[in-house]
Amino acid sequence: MKWQGDWHRFSGSRIQVGKGGFTLVELLVALMIVGLLVVVAVPSYWQMVHKSRRGDAMTSLGNLANAMERGMYTNNCYSNIITGTQNYSNMSVDTYYQLSITLPAGTCPTTYTLTATANSNAVLGYTSQSKDSDCQTFTLSNTGVKTSAPSTTECWN
């Protein structure tokens, strides 16, 4: 190749020497665009993650309700199978919710209310289900009534 000042020949085309790359302004603009996308996308992502984990509460309450009904069939009374001899787990299937049973006072309860409360696991940090501000608790009664708090409109959907 023959040197020709600021230009040189390379495979038959002319390339200007020292004029390649990006300027600092171009890099800053690209970083600002990426930062803006992250600011918008990350909260939406976590909202969808929390929404998908609500199924854990619904599944676990359904399983617990089935176990309660089996106990009613056998004993003609409901019992607290979490603290009783059956040793049913007080955590949901994927451990995003803590389960509890509320029975009325008496020797042979004939009603119950099951509750799943979002678990605030410090190990999970931001991914903790307690960050789900729409659906902190799910409840299911022996008659099949489903409620949730603080939002009551979309949690069981």
C-alpha positions in Angstrom: 0.0 0.0 0.0 1.1 3.5 -0.8 0.8 6.2 1.8 -1.3 9.2 0.5 -1.5 11.7 3.4 -4.6 11.4 5.5 -6.0 8.8 3.1 -4.9 5.3 2.3 -6.0 2.5 0.0 -7.5 -0.6 1.5 -9.1 -3.1 -0.8 -9.8 -0.5 -3.4 -11.7 1.9 -1.1 -10.5 5.1 0.6 -10.8 5.3 4.4 -10.0 8.4 6.3 -7.5 7.8 9.1 -8.3 8.9 12.7 -12.0 9.5 12.1 -13.6 6.2 13.3 -15.5 5.5 16.5 -18.2 7.4 18.5 -18.1 10.7 20.2 -18.7 11.1 23.9 -22.0 12.9 23.2 -23.2 9.9 21.1 -22.3 7.5 23.8 -24.1 9.6 26.5 -27.3 9.8 24.3 -27.2 6.0 23.9 -26.8 5.5 27.6 -29.7 7.9 28.3 -31.9 5.9 26.0 -31.0 2.6 27.6 -31.5 4.1 31.1 -34.9 5.4 30.1 -35.9 1.9 28.8 -34.7 0.3 32.1 -36.7 2.8 34.2 -39.9 1.9 32.3 -39.3 -1.8 31.8 -38.1 -3.0 35.3 -41.2 -2.0 37.3 -43.5 -3.6 34.6 -41.4 -6.7 34.8 -41.7 -7.0 38.6 -45.4 -6.3 38.4 -45.9 -9.2 36.1 -43.7 -11.5 38.2 -45.8 -10.7 41.3 -49.0 -11.3 39.4 -47.8 -14.6 38.2 -46.9 -15.7 41.7 -50.5 -15.1 42.9 -51.2 -18.5 41.4 -49.1 -20.0 44.3 -51.6 -18.6 46.8 -54.6 -19.9 44.9 -53.2 -23.3 44.4 -52.1 -23.7 48.0 -55.5 -22.5 49.3 -57.2 -25.0 47.1 -55.0 -27.8 48.3 -55.6 -26.8 51.9 -59.4 -26.6 51.4 -59.3 -30.1 49.9 -57.5 -31.4 53.0 -60.0 -29.6 55.2 -62.9 -31.2 53.4 -61.3 -34.6 53.7 -61.0 -34.0 57.5 -64.7 -33.0 57.6 -65.7 -36.1 55.7 -63.8 -38.3 58.2 -64.5 -36.5 61.5 -67.7 -34.4 60.8 -65.7 -31.4 62.1 -63.0 -29.2 60.7 -59.7 -29.1 62.5 -56.6 -26.9 62.2 -54.5 -29.3 60.1 -51.5 -26.8 60.1 -51.0 -27.0 63.9 -52.7 -30.4 64.4 -51.4 -33.9 64.0 -51.5 -33.8 60.2 -48.6 -31.4 60.1 -49.8 -29.6 56.9 -47.2 -27.0 55.9 -48.0 -23.4 56.8 -46.2 -22.2 53.6 -47.6 -22.2 50.1 -46.2 -24.6 47.5 -43.6 -22.2 46.2 -43.2 -20.4 49.7 -44.3 -17.0 48.4 -47.3 -17.0 50.9 -47.8 -18.0 54.5 -51.0 -20.0 55.1 -53.3 -19.9 58.2 -56.6 -21.4 59.2 -59.3 -19.6 61.2 -61.8 -21.8 63.0 -64.7 -20.6 65.2 -64.6 -21.4 68.9 -66.1 -24.7 69.9 -65.4 -28.4 70.1 -66.7 -29.2 66.6 -66.3 -26.3 64.1 -68.4 -26.5 61.0 -66.9 -23.5 59.2 -63.4 -22.2 58.4 -61.6 -19.4 56.7 -58.2 -20.1 55.0 -55.8 -17.2 54.5 -52.7 -16.8 52.4 -50.6 -13.8 53.3 -47.7 -12.6 51.1 -44.4 -13.7 52.5 -41.7 -11.0 53.1 -38.7 -13.1 52.7 -35.5 -11.1 53.3 -33.4 -13.4 51.2 -35.5 -12.6 48.1 -35.2 -8.9 48.6 -37.1 -6.9 45.9 -38.5 -10.2 44.5 -40.4 -10.7 47.8 -44.1 -11.3 47.2 -44.9 -8.7 49.9 -43.9 -6.0 47.3 -47.1 -7.0 45.5 -49.2 -3.9 46.6 -52.4 -5.1 44.9 -52.9 -8.5 46.5 -51.3 -9.0 49.9 -53.8 -11.5 51.2 -56.2 -14.1 49.8 -59.0 -15.8 51.7 -61.2 -18.8 51.0 -64.1 -19.9 53.1 -65.7 -23.3 53.5 -68.5 -22.1 51.3 -66.1 -21.2 48.5 -66.3 -17.4 49.0 -63.0 -15.9 47.7 -61.8 -12.5 48.8 -58.5 -10.6 48.7 -57.0 -7.4 50.1 -56.3 -4.6 49.6 -57.6 -5.0 46.0 -60.7 -7.1 45.6 -61.2 -6.9 41.8 -58.5 -8.8 40.0 -56.6 -10.9 42.5 -58.5 -14.2 42.0 -58.6 -13.7 38.2 
